[in-house]
Amino acid sequence: MPKGWVTRCAPSVPRGPAVERVATFYPEVTIAFIVADERQCHVALLLSPFSYSTYRES
């Protein structure tokens, strides 16, 4: 049975040493996806200061 999921990431929340902090265009990224089978899956989120991309790994 397909199951819907939502995950959120807040890239603008400071993490790590202050010298590595970079201002971001997106204060929050929300990813909604459906898993149609029982296999384990990973939904990767690739971030840069002005863009993001997602993909499903199996």
For each residue, the residues with C-beta under 8 A, 3 or more apart:
1:
2: 34 35 36
3: 34 35
4: 32 33 34
5: 32 33 34 35
6: 30 31 32 33
7: 30 31 43
8: 28 29 30 31
9: 28 29 31 45 47
10: 13 27 28
11: 24 26 27 28 29 47 52
12: 23 24 26 27 28
13: 10
14: 18 21
15: 21
16: 20 21
17: 20 21
18: 14 21
19:
20: 16 17
21: 14 15 16 17 18
22: 49
23: 12 49
24: 11 12 27 47 49 50
25: 49 50 51
26: 11 12 29 52
27: 10 11 12 24
28: 8 9 10 11 12
29: 8 9 11 26 45 47 52
30: 6 7 8
31: 6 7 8 9 43 45 54
32: 4 5 6
33: 4 5 6 43 56
34: 2 3 4 5
35: 2 3 5 41
36: 2
37:
38:
39: 58
40: 58
41: 35 56 57 58
42: 56 57 58
43: 7 31 33 54 55 56 57
44: 54 55 56 57
45: 9 29 31 52 53 54
46: 52 53 54
47: 9 11 24 29 51 52
48: 51 52
49: 22 23 24 25
50: 24 25
51: 25 47 48
52: 11 26 29 45 46 47 48
53: 45 46
54: 31 43 44 45 46
55: 43 44
56: 33 41 42 43 44
57: 41 42 43 44
58: 39 40 41 42
